[in-house]
Amino acid sequence: MLDVLHEPRFVDLAPAEVYATLLDEGRYLCSIRSMYRLLAANREVRQRRD
């Protein structure tokens, strides 16, 4: 899943947007919450505001 989230077309999108795009393509890999868990486990989630 991390490989998919790191694809150039998804790198600047929120997990919810990636999830919706994958569903539109007929692909279900995991839930939105699971995407956030994977990103958090790899320290790739942070606040976007200063």
N, C-alpha and C positions, 0 to 999 in steps of 0.2 A: 504494500500500500504506500509506503514511503516513496518508492520509486515513481509511482503514479503522481503523488503530490509534488514531487520534484521535477516533473516534466515541464518544459518551458511554457507550455500553454496554461499550466495551472499554478505556476510559482507565485503569481501575484493575486490569486483568488482565495477567498475564504473557503473553508471546508464545505460550507453549505452550498456554495456555488459549484464546487468540484463535484459534490454529490449529485446535484441537479443535472449537471452536464453529463455525467456518467450514466445516470438513469435515462436521459434522452437518447443516449447511444445504445441503450439496452444492456448496460453493464451495472451490476451491483456487486461491490467488493466488500463494503462494510457500512455501518451506520455513521452518521455525522459525528456522534459522540465518540465513536471509536477512532475516527480521524483525529479529533482533538486530543484523545488520550495518547495516540502514537506520537503526535507532534510534541506534546508536553513531555513525554518520556525522553524525547531527543532534544529538549530545550529549544524548540522551534516555535513556541507560542509566547507572545509578549504583548503588553499594552501598546497600542499604536499612538496614543496621545502623549504629549510631553508632560 
